[in-house]
Each structure stands twice: as structure tokens, then as C-alpha cells.
Amino acid sequence: MTATKNRKNYQADFKAKVALEAVKGRLTINEISKQFGVHPN
């Protein structure tokens, strides 16, 4: 039997901030995920 997990839903503005950081290319994915408190996948 598997445990159910609650998925976090992020607002569009938060997603845009994270995507903008990724596109800038100054930080690695791991650095961005730590900065925003999300999983790198």
C-alpha cells in the first residue's frame, strides 16, 4: 500500500520568477531550487 502525497500548487507569478531565473543562466538548477525552496525535478 502506498501513502498518498499532497502536491504543492504554485501560483503563476511564482512559476514565472523561477523560470526567469533559470533562463538567465547565472545559477544552476540546484541553486535555483534551494533559493526558492522547491525540488529540482
N, CA, C and O atoms as CSV, one atom per row, in Angstrom:
chain,resi,resn,atom,element,x,y,z
A,1,MET,N,N,0.845,-1.167,0.000
A,1,MET,CA,C,0.000,0.000,0.000
A,1,MET,C,C,0.899,1.243,0.000
A,1,MET,O,O,1.886,1.297,0.734
A,2,THR,N,N,0.564,2.213,-0.804
A,2,THR,CA,C,1.359,3.436,-0.876
A,2,THR,C,C,0.653,4.573,-0.155
A,2,THR,O,O,-0.575,4.656,-0.132
A,3,ALA,N,N,1.442,5.422,0.417
A,3,ALA,CA,C,0.881,6.584,1.112
A,3,ALA,C,C,0.527,7.659,0.095
A,3,ALA,O,O,1.222,7.832,-0.906
A,4,THR,N,N,-0.534,8.361,0.352
A,4,THR,CA,C,-0.898,9.461,-0.538
A,4,THR,C,C,-0.059,10.676,-0.196
A,4,THR,O,O,0.224,10.936,0.974
A,5,LYS,N,N,0.332,11.406,-1.202
A,5,LYS,CA,C,1.144,12.597,-1.006
A,5,LYS,C,C,0.373,13.811,-1.500
A,5,LYS,O,O,-0.299,13.769,-2.531
A,6,ASN,N,N,0.485,14.878,-0.748
A,6,ASN,CA,C,-0.144,16.125,-1.165
A,6,ASN,C,C,0.818,16.882,-2.051
A,6,ASN,O,O,1.968,17.110,-1.676
A,7,ARG,N,N,0.357,17.272,-3.216
A,7,ARG,CA,C,1.188,18.045,-4.138
A,7,ARG,C,C,0.981,19.525,-3.889
A,7,ARG,O,O,-0.130,19.978,-3.613
A,8,LYS,N,N,2.064,20.265,-3.992
A,8,LYS,CA,C,2.014,21.714,-3.805
A,8,LYS,C,C,1.645,22.361,-5.127
A,8,LYS,O,O,2.234,22.048,-6.162
A,9,ASN,N,N,0.679,23.254,-5.098
A,9,ASN,CA,C,0.308,24.028,-6.280
A,9,ASN,C,C,0.918,25.410,-6.160
A,9,ASN,O,O,0.742,26.086,-5.146
A,10,TYR,N,N,1.634,25.832,-7.190
A,10,TYR,CA,C,2.305,27.119,-7.174
A,10,TYR,C,C,1.558,28.117,-8.051
A,10,TYR,O,O,1.027,27.759,-9.102
A,11,GLN,N,N,1.525,29.367,-7.609
A,11,GLN,CA,C,0.887,30.435,-8.365
A,11,GLN,C,C,1.706,30.750,-9.616
A,11,GLN,O,O,2.908,30.490,-9.660
A,12,ALA,N,N,1.058,31.303,-10.616
A,12,ALA,CA,C,1.705,31.621,-11.888
A,12,ALA,C,C,2.851,32.611,-11.714
A,12,ALA,O,O,3.875,32.489,-12.387
A,13,ASP,N,N,2.699,33.585,-10.826
A,13,ASP,CA,C,3.776,34.567,-10.643
A,13,ASP,C,C,5.020,33.932,-10.030
A,13,ASP,O,O,6.141,34.316,-10.364
A,14,PHE,N,N,4.830,32.960,-9.133
A,14,PHE,CA,C,5.969,32.246,-8.553
A,14,PHE,C,C,6.686,31.432,-9.628
A,14,PHE,O,O,7.915,31.435,-9.702
A,15,LYS,N,N,5.912,30.740,-10.456
A,15,LYS,CA,C,6.497,29.947,-11.543
A,15,LYS,C,C,7.273,30.833,-12.503
A,15,LYS,O,O,8.335,30.447,-12.993
A,16,ALA,N,N,6.746,32.018,-12.771
A,16,ALA,CA,C,7.418,32.949,-13.677
A,16,ALA,C,C,8.751,33.406,-13.101
A,16,ALA,O,O,9.737,33.506,-13.832
A,17,LYS,N,N,8.797,33.686,-11.795
A,17,LYS,CA,C,10.049,34.095,-11.155
A,17,LYS,C,C,11.102,32.998,-11.264
A,17,LYS,O,O,12.257,33.268,-11.591
A,18,VAL,N,N,10.698,31.765,-10.990
A,18,VAL,CA,C,11.630,30.638,-11.049
A,18,VAL,C,C,12.106,30.429,-12.485
A,18,VAL,O,O,13.297,30.222,-12.717
A,19,ALA,N,N,11.194,30.482,-13.441
A,19,ALA,CA,C,11.552,30.300,-14.849
A,19,ALA,C,C,12.492,31.397,-15.324
A,19,ALA,O,O,13.437,31.123,-16.064
A,20,LEU,N,N,12.249,32.624,-14.913
A,20,LEU,CA,C,13.105,33.740,-15.300
A,20,LEU,C,C,14.527,33.542,-14.785
A,20,LEU,O,O,15.491,33.806,-15.504
A,21,GLU,N,N,14.660,33.084,-13.557
A,21,GLU,CA,C,15.990,32.801,-13.010
A,21,GLU,C,C,16.684,31.709,-13.818
A,21,GLU,O,O,17.884,31.797,-14.077
A,22,ALA,N,N,15.939,30.683,-14.215
A,22,ALA,CA,C,16.522,29.589,-14.986
A,22,ALA,C,C,16.991,30.073,-16.352
A,22,ALA,O,O,18.055,29.670,-16.821
A,23,VAL,N,N,16.209,30.930,-16.991
A,23,VAL,CA,C,16.545,31.433,-18.326
A,23,VAL,C,C,17.768,32.345,-18.278
A,23,VAL,O,O,18.558,32.373,-19.222
A,24,LYS,N,N,17.926,33.084,-17.193
A,24,LYS,CA,C,19.088,33.968,-17.063
A,24,LYS,C,C,20.394,33.190,-17.143
A,24,LYS,O,O,21.392,33.701,-17.649
A,25,GLY,N,N,20.392,31.955,-16.647
A,25,GLY,CA,C,21.561,31.095,-16.761
A,25,GLY,C,C,22.692,31.389,-15.792
A,25,GLY,O,O,23.780,30.831,-15.940
A,26,ARG,N,N,22.469,32.248,-14.803
A,26,ARG,CA,C,23.531,32.575,-13.848
A,26,ARG,C,C,23.658,31.536,-12.747
A,26,ARG,O,O,24.740,31.360,-12.187
A,27,LEU,N,N,22.574,30.847,-12.428
A,27,LEU,CA,C,22.567,29.862,-11.352
A,27,LEU,C,C,22.276,28.476,-11.914
A,27,LEU,O,O,21.638,28.340,-12.958
A,28,THR,N,N,22.752,27.447,-11.208
A,28,THR,CA,C,22.421,26.079,-11.600
A,28,THR,C,C,20.996,25.766,-11.137
A,28,THR,O,O,20.419,26.502,-10.337
A,29,ILE,N,N,20.446,24.684,-11.642
A,29,ILE,CA,C,19.103,24.264,-11.243
A,29,ILE,C,C,19.063,23.998,-9.739
A,29,ILE,O,O,18.094,24.354,-9.069
A,30,ASN,N,N,20.113,23.374,-9.212
A,30,ASN,CA,C,20.159,23.106,-7.772
A,30,ASN,C,C,20.176,24.393,-6.960
A,30,ASN,O,O,19.515,24.478,-5.925
A,31,GLU,N,N,20.912,25.382,-7.407
A,31,GLU,CA,C,20.959,26.662,-6.699
A,31,GLU,C,C,19.600,27.359,-6.731
A,31,GLU,O,O,19.157,27.922,-5.730
A,32,ILE,N,N,18.948,27.314,-7.882
A,32,ILE,CA,C,17.621,27.929,-8.014
A,32,ILE,C,C,16.614,27.219,-7.111
A,32,ILE,O,O,15.817,27.871,-6.437
A,33,SER,N,N,16.648,25.895,-7.096
A,33,SER,CA,C,15.696,25.149,-6.273
A,33,SER,C,C,15.898,25.442,-4.789
A,33,SER,O,O,14.924,25.544,-4.043
A,34,LYS,N,N,17.146,25.578,-4.354
A,34,LYS,CA,C,17.405,25.928,-2.951
A,34,LYS,C,C,16.922,27.342,-2.647
A,34,LYS,O,O,16.343,27.591,-1.589
A,35,GLN,N,N,17.158,28.255,-3.564
A,35,GLN,CA,C,16.764,29.657,-3.377
A,35,GLN,C,C,15.251,29.790,-3.204
A,35,GLN,O,O,14.780,30.574,-2.380
A,36,PHE,N,N,14.493,29.017,-3.987
A,36,PHE,CA,C,13.039,29.130,-3.961
A,36,PHE,C,C,12.358,28.053,-3.112
A,36,PHE,O,O,11.135,28.048,-2.977
A,37,GLY,N,N,13.150,27.146,-2.542
A,37,GLY,CA,C,12.585,26.127,-1.665
A,37,GLY,C,C,11.748,25.086,-2.368
A,37,GLY,O,O,10.732,24.634,-1.839
A,38,VAL,N,N,12.175,24.702,-3.569
A,38,VAL,CA,C,11.454,23.679,-4.330
A,38,VAL,C,C,12.403,22.541,-4.688
A,38,VAL,O,O,13.621,22.686,-4.579
A,39,HIS,N,N,11.849,21.417,-5.113
A,39,HIS,CA,C,12.649,20.272,-5.529
A,39,HIS,C,C,13.175,20.520,-6.936
A,39,HIS,O,O,12.451,21.076,-7.761
A,40,PRO,N,N,14.414,20.127,-7.241
A,40,PRO,CA,C,14.990,20.411,-8.559
A,40,PRO,C,C,14.335,19.666,-9.725
A,40,PRO,O,O,14.580,20.010,-10.881
A,41,ASN,N,N,13.523,18.671,-9.451
A,41,ASN,CA,C,12.851,17.982,-10.557
A,41,ASN,C,C,11.680,18.794,-10.966
A,41,ASN,O,O,10.956,18.413,-11.886
